[in-house]
Amino acid sequence: MSRRGADACRPGRAHVHPLCRVTAWQWWNRRRRGRSAEPRPVAGGTMFHVNPDPGAQIHSTDPFAAPAAQRSPVRRLRGRLAAPVTLWTAPGPAGLTVSSTLVAEGEPDRLLGLVDPESDLWAAVEEAGRFAVAPLGPQHRQLADRFAGLFPSPGGLFALDAWTETPYGPVPADAGGWAGCRLDTAREYGWGLLVEATIESVDLPRDTSPLLHYRGRYHDLPA
């Protein structure tokens, strides 16, 4: 259930369905006492039915997503471009899952990426002037969702998992590698912020499989 849906059905919330005079609190108490959750309709209205069976059904897809034909063609194009999932962190600490990371070899070597300009990560990067980038693997699916704000993080984003401290920010201890970057510049680009940095340090202790993001889901490379 979405946050909006959960709030609307929370006891004590003065929510009234437009076709009936029953509050969420009354509906909740009827369910707890085993009485029918069906409200009495307003005169001239239409009765709606609530499934009396306990439990909920988890959808394999987003039930609130717009039909494919109504989505932006550019957004659909972006979804068809498989992208590596990376974690950006900065001293503070702060972190953000980023799937728009690009490395450009040269003198010096550079790194670019699109981040949320209102994120805690960008505030920390702007203050410290440096950050770390770690490619994530298949074992980091939950971690990626947590730093993307899609999964609960009781105790804070860094409370779980094992971390290796670096001058640029903490990185997952089981990551296949990481890069330490110095912030060069940033500018608005589309809805995001295009961050440009110079790569100052690279550590690749082990060879691991990448975690990819494609059409709204995580994928692993086939063996």
Secondary structure by P-SEA (a helix, b strand, c coil): ccaaaaaaaccccccccccccccaaaaaaaaaaccccbbbbcccbbbbbcccccbbbbbcccccccccccccaaaaaaaabbbbbbbbbcccbbbbbbcbbbbbbccccbbbbbcccccaaaaaaaaaccbbbbbbcccaaaaaaaaacccccccccccccbbbbcccccccccccbbbbbbbccccccccbbbbbbbbccccccbbbbbbbbcccbbbbccc
